[in-house]
Amino acid sequence: MTAVPAAQPRVAFTDEMKAEFKALLGDRFTTAAAVREHHGKDESYHPNFPPDGVAFATSTEEVSAIVKLCAKHKLPIVPFGTGTSLEGGVAALAGGVCIDVSGMKDILRVSPEDLDVTVQAGVTRKQLNEHLRDTGLFFPIDPGADASLGGMASTRASGTNAVRYGTMRENVLGLTVVLADGRIIKTGGRARKSAAGYDLTRLFVGAEGTLGIITEVTLRLYGIPEAISSAVCPFADIRGAVDTVIQTIQSGIPVARIELLDEVQMDAVNKYSKLDYKVAPTLFFEFHGTAAGVAEQAEMVSAIAGENGGTEFTWATRPEDRSKLWQARHDGYYAALALRPGSKGWPTDVCVPISRLADCILETKKDIADSSMLAPLVGHVGDGNFHLVYVIDPDKPEELAEAKRLNDRMVDRALAMGGTCTGEHGIGYGKLEFLEKEAGAAFAVMGELKRAFDPDNLMNPGKVVRV
Ligand SMILES: Cc1cc2nc3c(=O)[nH]c(=O)nc-3n(C[C@H](O)[C@H](O)[C@H](O)COP(=O)(O)OP(=O)(O)OC[C@H]3O[C@@H](n4cnc5c(N)ncnc54)[C@H](O)[C@@H]3O)c2cc1C
């Protein structure tokens, strides 16, 4: 297992403290064991570290009041959106109070004429898109899970559409944030560009709750394309699939999605989603644009695929067929776990420059073939980003050790290729040592920034930086 950092000494949570939180929130503060357990872990193999209490907030002002109470008692503060992250981000390593913002579900403003929206942090991506349905607009960032937009901003999330629309980094225009002393600040705004001072928005995007709690998010929106077409194409081998991706991106074809699933993952998807795709390395595509533009993109990509051993394209143009196809892709993680009932997932997340993608994937697949590990591969390959899921029994130390050995090799390989240890899942505490390696001298600067924002190290201690 990844070494658990010493977050900070634990402060005893007393009955008097509990009474103060109860006075503030009533039934929306609880120390019930089941609720604390639910908030102490994410969707990965990382163990459970429950907080001492969970506070369910409903407004920015309330988050500020909770933070001030925590600051008074020097209690650690762990923000919680929907708990779908994968690197131990919500684990209360030193106890303290979890602030659950999932009840902050108001869509505060939609401005179709400016293509932007402001939401409370607990609004999920699916809730937002449901709300936008009749406006002709949509928000494209789609981590497989129905995550909260505050959590997505905090992990700088992306997903299958990022190759065309960017990540949360490109799509967050502004934030409301509660700082470690309870102050409320607004960053950024609604202007499409701004040269006004330090870019605090981008500092909080990806900070994983270590610098403040995001309570409101202003996001870019996009018009729903006139035409959308999705397709699945199996390949004779994985190199052909990856070369197709590289050539597509290098040709500047504006694919909206281009996802790789290896043969192990395709087998898992077929079994889990009751489909009958060919069990072979496969690319899932989506094209957005005008009808003519989509047809042209599809033709160009089909030609590239054909030259690289892609066999037949299976097209899905009806909305219901498209959503079935992408649901199967989004369920890939659970499909992988279902290959071994009772298992947990250790998901990996390297991202490399596109020209190095084939080498990185092929060398990694060789490592897996030489090991005893079951590890399906999926990837947002248009961005050079791919995931293995080591399907493990976390109670078996030898399996954890083997997953760690393989993961260390893969991350070292990605870093040597100019890549990163995480394209989208973030650091949590699971990737702390990798960030230290990747960032070099900048890692200490991140720690200095953290101390400037949070001198008592109360905000999500033990994550992202060492203090
Ligand atoms: C099946 C599956 C598929 C996934 N696929 C993808 C993918 O394709 N791309 C991708 O990017 N991710 C993916 N993820 C990971 C996950 O969905 C994202 O990391 C998501 O952004 C987490 O959002 P959340 O609301 O669940 O946050 P949480 O898990 O609740 O929190 C994540 C981190 O942010 C902090 N945090 C939460 N809310 C706030 C807030 N309001 N203010 C400050 N800090 C906060 C937490 O303390 C924690 O450190 C996947 C996860 C699963 C289970």
The ligand as a Gaussian input file, in Angstrom:
#p B3LYP/6-31G(d) Opt

LIG

0 1
 C      -15.718000       4.928000     -12.235000
 C      -14.919000       6.176000     -12.101000
 C      -14.444000       6.787000     -13.242000
 C      -13.713000       7.974000     -13.141000
 N      -13.280000       8.556000     -14.294000
 C      -12.634000       9.738000     -14.218000
 C      -12.236000      10.405000     -15.405000
 O      -12.454000       9.925000     -16.511000
 N      -11.623000      11.598000     -15.276000
 C      -11.374000      12.163000     -14.058000
 O      -10.835000      13.266000     -14.002000
 N      -11.704000      11.533000     -12.910000
 C      -12.334000      10.348000     -12.964000
 N      -12.714000       9.716000     -11.808000
 C      -12.351000      10.286000     -10.511000
 C      -13.397000      11.223000      -9.868000
 O      -14.686000      11.044000     -10.393000
 C      -12.943000      12.671000     -10.012000
 O      -11.731000      12.844000      -9.300000
 C      -13.953000      13.706000      -9.508000
 O      -13.504000      14.975000      -9.893000
 C      -14.144000      13.685000      -7.994000
 O      -15.271000      14.487000      -7.663000
 P      -16.058000      14.236000      -6.299000
 O      -17.182000      15.182000      -6.233000
 O      -16.404000      12.806000      -6.149000
 O      -14.933000      14.649000      -5.255000
 P      -14.518000      13.942000      -3.902000
 O      -14.049000      12.560000      -4.164000
 O      -15.593000      14.114000      -2.917000
 O      -13.275000      14.849000      -3.503000
 C      -12.113000      14.893000      -4.290000
 C      -11.065000      15.790000      -3.641000
 O      -11.484000      17.141000      -3.701000
 C      -11.745000      17.668000      -2.404000
 N      -13.014000      18.398000      -2.541000
 C      -14.251000      17.901000      -2.831000
 N      -15.135000      18.906000      -2.911000
 C      -14.456000      20.051000      -2.668000
 C      -14.816000      21.424000      -2.592000
 N      -16.056000      21.824000      -2.807000
 N      -13.845000      22.335000      -2.309000
 C      -12.568000      21.964000      -2.093000
 N      -12.174000      20.681000      -2.124000
 C      -13.106000      19.733000      -2.419000
 C      -11.804000      16.478000      -1.472000
 O      -11.364000      16.792000      -0.177000
 C      -10.860000      15.507000      -2.160000
 O       -9.537000      15.823000      -1.831000
 C      -13.440000       8.526000     -11.880000
 C      -13.904000       7.899000     -10.720000
 C      -14.639000       6.738000     -10.820000
 C      -15.143000       6.083000      -9.570000

